[in-house]
Amino acid sequence: MRGGRPARRRPWVGTRVTRGSALAKSPALFTSRAGRSGSRRLQARSMACGAAERGPEPPAFQRHLEASTPRLDHGYGLRSMSELRDQEFGRLAGTVYLDHAGATLFPQSQLTNFTKDLMENVYGNPHSGNITSKLTHDTVEQVRDRILTHFHTTPEDYSVIFTAGSTAALRLVAEAFPWVSRSPENSGSHFCYLTDNHTSVVGMRKVAAAMSVTSTPVKPEDMWSAEGKGAGACDPDCQLPHLFCYPAQSNFSGTRYPLSWIDEVKSGRRSPVNAPGKWFVLLDAASYVSTSPLDLSAHQADFIPISFYKIFGLPTGLGALLVSKHVAPLLRKGYFGGGTAAAYLAGEDFYIPRSSVAERFEDGTISFLDIIALKHGFDALERLTGNMVNIQQHTFALVQYTHSVLSSLRYPNGAPVVRIYSDSEFSSPDVQGPIINFNVLDDGGKIIGYSQVDKMASLYNIHLRTGCFCNLGACQRHLGLSEEMVKKHFQAGHVCGDDVDIIDGRPTGSVRISFGYMSTLEDAQAFLRFISTIYLHSPSGQPVPQASSSDAGVSSSKSDCHSPQEGSCTDPAVCNGSYPDANIMDLYPSLSKASSIQQTPQDKAADILNGDPGSHIITNIYLYPIKSCAAFEVTKWPVGSQGLLYDRSWMVVNHNGICMSQKQEPRLCLIQPFIDLQQRIMVIRAEGMEPIQVPLEEDGEQTQIGQSRVCADRVNTYDCGENVSRWLSKFFGRLCHLIKQSPHFQRNARKTPRKGQPPGTAVALSLVNEAQYLLVNTSSILELQQQLNASDEHGKEESFSLKDLISRFRANIITKGARAFEEEKWDEISVGSLHFQVLGPCHRCQMICIDQQTGHRNQDVFQTLSESRGRKVNFGVYLMHSSLDLSSPCFLSVGSEVLPVVKDCGVS
């Protein structure tokens, strides 16, 4: 029951499936190691580029399916999920969105009806007195009533205060609560919060501390055992106000805490700490109410913060605080803004607040158009699903099914594939929300970092969330992280939200999936196939347990089962066309002629792995004039203050001015820039398009400088004109612009060389991500190539050529002569008169999975690199000028000798 304590369990499960849960006896997806390399690549290719083909299900599995598949009975009944997804969420085609706990999605009709409302009505400032303002005021008040009705209460019991989100609502409570400071006469108020709380709740303790109020974190297990402990401290004469905050649903694990705690704490039957006084309860409902009904007539918390985008998808930046009318008179307010005063004087300290609780606390003009949008959110939710009970049943059926299959997955040695972090058995929506939090394990039981899982998921167009989810208390508890460990992780450079996922063998976070009302059974199965394919390497014929269409109350839609990358390559000319070799310019001082590139013979390169490495030589030089576009290969090229001249000087941006990369638009690799230094132009080519020219430099007096961002750095840029914008927009089928970094702007590197630069000297960057140069060693590529092509079952057409792999890593300098990955031991290198500091390895992202000749995705490179390098996908090293004298022209040339200095050892 909701008010009772659920069956306790260990903080994580990786093996157990309870009898009451769906698919309690679902089979593990076993697969032998023999031949797995070839089979997994065939499966990977089909999943990345088309619908994964599944073989016929074995009779034994079919019998198991009939016996064990759950009856997921809770559809909405108004329309099929196929119709719902096609009509309202067509933008999800080919996408598996599993981050509804982060933000759910809005249906098309909600946006359409809201826009229609705005186009047909005039809404004025509600603080004015004209007709349009009256319309706004009345509509806003109607929405307030709609909110209270949604939570089964009335204006007689609760007030709705609109805020900028649930975080702003929490801050309002912290600042307005009638705290009593500690003094010699009394212990003062207590602020207690469950450790399994969002950061925004924990942050309230700073306000409490400023009021000399004691803050106490309470562990969930201590709260479970607190029943009856408050009776001894009960003193009816003591009215010291205390506040206890807890979430109705953990945003970390989906655990649902009993709503009965509200009345138990307020009545003194369950106490977070033994302290005489009067307890008030804040129920953080932001996560809970996104998929479940909340009845405030039965569970009368004093404060309930909510965030509307969690429920409707839009508007964002709008929340509310529901305040009990019994508590509202006790709240104190310092600052007062426009619209909150019944009367005040500017010349003296005279202020009378408005009598309405909402008007007293809503400083300034409320976001009235966003509030009006809520009406259309409620309308859409009711029209599409019926009610929140239906949503709760639908999303719980999905999460129970997914948990059952996920927790049963085993490696061939019997080891679990995942470790699930939960406090429930997923037996009922009373104790578990539609969230699964987990980490993936290897077959030895070691955790695979969440960053690697996230990168792999993105290759299948699966959207999930990783990290600690702004809930460090739950993260510490489930992952076994002590306070000292967290501090040590911070000292090691880890901060909230980064991709540092493993430190000293311990995880710093986890992976979370979550379902929303428009989620489908196919979404769940696509995720399960992803886990099975990537980590179990199961062949394409290996099925995932699934519900039949007649049994699936999680309304199933055949048309919803898209390949994760379907639609990523829609142009036949792009998908099937040829890719001409990059133009190669041989640049001598005369800058007059182009010649063929000097290439390393394959047999000689292969000998490097087994024989004497010999001298270190530059074999290839590439620059990438347009960020994320095709390479321009040269044999000799001038060096500038930012690196190779014109390397990543331009970038393509979308209609919002956001830089486009191959991770979002793989076809960028098909845009081929060619630089002609003599004519001072860049020629851009693409198949099916007429070439277009762009000047290398614009007239500085006529260019309009704007600002863009690259890797969080603000850069000054200018637009290269409408002609090239139309050209790019035609190719990509959407509005794009080409912009160039302003020559008068210097972007400074965050990482700077340790040697050769005077103190305080800034190192200039173009539009690169991190450093001026990227160097890749041919031997490292050859070793990876051998691993990729190792299986005899791997067809010839599937093999990876040396040229293909070199292009995927998008390096500036390719060398030969070093043993595989020897470059990671270098501290600095010299090439003639040029000296470079080695800044460290390049941490690879999903772009290495993109075939630079076709734009097709295939995750084999990333997967193999991850497996072979201990789950850290490092490849190549970053270089930066340690000193540079540009008083005379400097060049990098193919055939030049590279002299490395090994760290702490001297010349190699």
Protein Blocks (a to p, Z undefined) as FASTA:
>chain_A
ZZlccddddfbdckbccfkbghklgccddddfehklmmmmmmmmmmmmmccddddddfkl
mmmmmmmoccdfbcghlacfklmmmmmmmmmgoiacfbfkmoccddfklmmmmmmmmmmp
ccddfkbmbfklmmmmmmmmmmmmmmmmmnopafklpccdddfbjklmmmmmmmmpccdd
ddfkbgbjaddddfbbcfklmmmmmmmmmnopacddddfklmmmmgojlmmmpcfkbccd
cdddddfbdfklopacdfklmmmmmnopacfbaceddddddddfklmmmmpccdfklmcc
fbdcddfklmnopaehiacddddfklmmmpccfbdcehiafbdcfkbccddddfblklmm
mgcjddfklmmmmmmmmmmmmmmnopamlmmmmmmmmmmmmmmmmmmpccfkopafbdcd
dfbehlafkloccbdcdddddfkopacdfklmmmmmmmnopacdedjhopaklmmmmnop
afklmmmmmmnopaehiacfbgghiafbdcdddddfkbcfklmmmmmmmmmmmmnopafk
lccddddfklmmbacdfklmccfkgokambfklmmmccdddddddddfkomaccdddddd
fklmmmmmmmcnbjaddfbdcddfbghiacdddfbdcddfkbcehiakbccddfkopacd
fklmmmlmmpccdddfknopacdddehiacddddfbdcfklpccddddeehiacddddeb
jklmmmmmmmnopacddddddfkbccddfbdcfehpaghiacdddfbfkbmbdcddfklm
mmmmmmmmmpmklcfklpccfklmmmmnopabdcehiaehklmmpfbdcehjbccddfbd
cdddfklmpcfknopacfklmmmmmmmnoopacedjddddfbdcfkbccdddehiacddd
dehkbpZZ
